[in-house]
Amino acid sequence: MENLDVITIGEAMAMFVATETGDLAEVEHFMKRVAGAELNVATGLARLGLKVGWVSRVGNDSFGRFVLQSLAKEGIDSHAVAIDNRFATGFQMKSKVENGTDPIVEYFRKGSAASHLSPDDFRADYFTSARHLHLSGVAAALSESSYALLEHAAKVMKAEGKTPLFRPQSAPGAVEKRSRDGGETQPSRLPG
């Protein structure tokens, strides 16, 4: 197995960006892109020449294939991406804006393949082949099982002398769930 510089864990979605301004219900033309906080980091690092791996789940569907094709085009290793036959790849729709206003983004990700990430997706040989692990609050907030994967991966990487990195960034509305042990948001409990 090739050594990697960085591994990221997270969700990628197909993103449909309006090519004209207006209400998403009325817009007729969109460009298809790939979106995802951790995938954006992976893409940037790969473009800087680092060897990057991405861990996730995608549906066995056209959006999942689109995500995998996008990874390949960017030179991001996808050996630890599971193809899920039960759950679909999420997607989002994004409005086109003018004058620096914030776009309207509508997410269609509830129950997505990536929300079913779990410690079962942890492959020790793959993770420990990397020097660094990049995690974010977005992936931590996908589900309890996704959070458990991030927590386990961070503990193993730290024990192996690797560097787990955590960016507390979250998508709007993504970190609303509170933990059962006192109301603390889950991302603040990650080891590292």
Wavefront OBJ file of the C-alpha trace (Angstrom):
o trace
v 0.000 0.000 0.000
v 1.270 3.445 -0.936
v 2.021 5.827 1.907
v -0.239 8.860 2.054
v 0.409 12.313 3.438
v -3.157 12.987 4.577
v -6.453 11.131 4.915
v -9.785 12.907 5.222
v -13.122 11.402 6.263
v -16.428 12.876 5.189
v -19.398 13.189 2.908
v -19.394 14.227 -0.722
v -22.517 15.135 -2.609
v -23.448 16.004 -6.126
v -24.088 19.748 -6.230
v -26.316 21.441 -8.765
v -25.425 25.131 -9.057
v -27.946 27.383 -10.782
v -26.567 29.097 -13.882
v -29.120 31.899 -13.594
v -30.363 33.942 -10.666
v -33.795 33.373 -9.211
v -35.736 31.070 -6.954
v -34.491 27.476 -7.189
v -38.036 26.351 -7.989
v -38.001 28.522 -11.117
v -34.412 28.053 -12.324
v -34.193 25.722 -15.324
v -30.440 25.280 -15.829
v -27.798 23.994 -13.430
v -24.125 22.943 -13.546
v -23.218 19.675 -11.833
v -20.288 19.792 -9.415
v -19.074 17.809 -6.432
v -19.325 19.262 -2.916
v -18.223 18.336 0.579
v -16.146 20.066 3.250
v -13.554 17.318 3.662
v -13.435 16.632 -0.064
v -12.685 20.322 -0.659
v -9.716 20.021 1.719
v -8.579 16.796 0.032
v -8.800 18.442 -3.390
v -6.778 21.463 -2.296
v -4.074 19.294 -0.739
v -3.891 17.041 -3.809
v -3.538 20.093 -6.051
v -0.598 21.172 -3.876
v 1.097 17.854 -4.635
v 0.329 15.872 -1.481
v -0.750 12.231 -1.585
v -4.288 12.288 -0.225
v -6.781 9.569 0.655
v -10.489 10.088 1.242
v -12.693 7.802 3.353
v -16.448 7.778 2.865
v -19.482 5.909 1.608
v -21.274 6.650 -1.651
v -24.393 5.092 -3.057
v -24.309 2.617 -5.914
v -25.832 5.302 -8.127
v -24.953 7.918 -10.729
v -24.084 10.530 -8.076
v -21.758 8.065 -6.351
v -20.032 7.297 -9.640
v -19.737 11.040 -10.295
v -18.026 11.530 -6.907
v -15.580 8.675 -7.608
v -14.801 10.077 -11.071
v -14.143 13.489 -9.507
v -11.736 11.926 -6.985
v -9.857 10.159 -9.770
v -9.545 13.377 -11.803
v -7.986 15.117 -8.793
v -5.610 12.235 -8.005
v -7.252 11.491 -4.635
v -6.994 7.894 -3.451
v -10.425 6.284 -3.056
v -9.486 2.756 -1.961
v -11.308 3.271 1.346
v -14.548 4.562 -0.175
v -17.327 2.006 0.285
v -20.043 1.669 -2.335
v -23.337 1.286 -0.512
v -26.110 -0.722 -2.192
v -28.747 0.307 0.368
v -28.397 4.082 0.661
v -28.056 6.824 -1.953
v -25.437 9.518 -2.401
v -26.715 12.880 -1.170
v -27.014 15.982 -3.294
v -27.598 19.696 -2.926
v -28.975 22.550 -4.977
v -27.346 25.976 -4.800
v -28.685 29.283 -6.076
v -26.698 31.734 -8.163
v -26.297 35.072 -6.436
v -25.159 38.544 -7.321
v -23.752 41.402 -5.275
v -22.036 39.182 -2.699
v -25.170 37.875 -1.016
v -25.197 34.369 0.417
v -26.582 31.673 -1.882
v -29.564 29.560 -0.921
v -28.470 25.938 -0.500
v -30.944 23.084 -0.172
v -29.555 19.747 1.044
v -30.944 16.319 0.186
v -28.729 14.162 2.391
v -30.839 12.699 5.199
v -30.116 8.972 5.369
v -27.388 9.262 2.724
v -24.752 6.574 2.270
v -22.172 8.789 4.000
v -24.411 9.257 7.034
v -23.975 5.516 7.585
v -20.197 5.764 8.017
v -19.222 3.821 11.130
v -16.218 2.262 12.870
v -16.752 -0.699 10.506
v -15.311 1.562 7.777
v -11.999 1.815 9.650
v -9.124 -0.042 7.981
v -6.069 0.226 10.216
v -3.575 -0.459 7.418
v -5.065 2.304 5.269
v -5.237 4.907 8.021
v -1.781 4.240 9.442
v -0.270 4.544 5.957
v -0.839 8.313 6.318
v 1.071 10.864 8.374
v -1.938 13.074 9.080
v -5.699 12.700 9.529
v -7.970 15.670 8.757
v -11.380 15.690 10.460
v -14.138 18.279 10.583
v -17.274 19.095 12.494
v -19.337 18.439 9.378
v -18.411 14.745 9.278
v -18.721 14.484 13.062
v -22.306 15.759 12.855
v -23.509 13.393 10.107
v -24.590 10.694 12.560
v -23.662 8.978 15.816
v -21.944 6.216 13.847
v -19.959 8.696 11.739
v -18.861 10.454 14.906
v -17.782 7.092 16.351
v -15.626 6.462 13.256
v -13.922 9.846 13.581
v -13.305 9.319 17.286
v -11.831 5.838 16.722
v -9.658 6.990 13.814
v -8.296 9.941 15.810
v -7.432 7.707 18.788
v -5.638 5.145 16.620
v -3.730 7.773 14.650
v -2.618 9.527 17.834
v -1.534 6.201 19.397
v 0.500 5.463 16.245
v 2.321 8.803 16.506
v 0.395 10.308 13.611
v -1.212 13.754 13.598
v -4.993 14.002 13.874
v -6.225 17.472 12.896
v -9.719 18.712 13.704
v -11.448 21.693 12.122
v -14.609 22.536 14.083
v -16.255 24.075 11.019
v -19.787 22.927 10.429
v -22.387 23.474 7.766
v -25.394 25.567 8.815
v -27.686 23.358 10.867
v -25.287 20.403 10.828
v -24.291 20.516 14.494
v -27.620 20.883 16.227
v -27.567 17.524 17.955
v -26.236 17.518 21.508
v -24.499 14.655 23.191
v -26.212 12.726 25.954
v -23.524 13.570 28.497
v -24.310 17.155 29.407
v -25.235 19.060 26.282
v -21.741 19.457 24.872
v -21.612 19.294 21.071
v -19.986 16.094 19.936
v -17.137 17.589 17.873
v -15.678 19.184 21.003
v -15.158 15.712 22.493
v -12.897 14.370 19.742
v -9.486 13.252 20.989
v -6.311 14.662 19.568
l 1 2 3 4 5 6 7 8 9 10 11 12 13 14 15 16 17 18 19 20 21 22 23 24 25 26 27 28 29 30 31 32 33 34 35 36 37 38 39 40 41 42 43 44 45 46 47 48 49 50 51 52 53 54 55 56 57 58 59 60 61 62 63 64 65 66 67 68 69 70 71 72 73 74 75 76 77 78 79 80 81 82 83 84 85 86 87 88 89 90 91 92 93 94 95 96 97 98 99 100 101 102 103 104 105 106 107 108 109 110 111 112 113 114 115 116 117 118 119 120 121 122 123 124 125 126 127 128 129 130 131 132 133 134 135 136 137 138 139 140 141 142 143 144 145 146 147 148 149 150 151 152 153 154 155 156 157 158 159 160 161 162 163 164 165 166 167 168 169 170 171 172 173 174 175 176 177 178 179 180 181 182 183 184 185 186 187 188 189 190 191 192
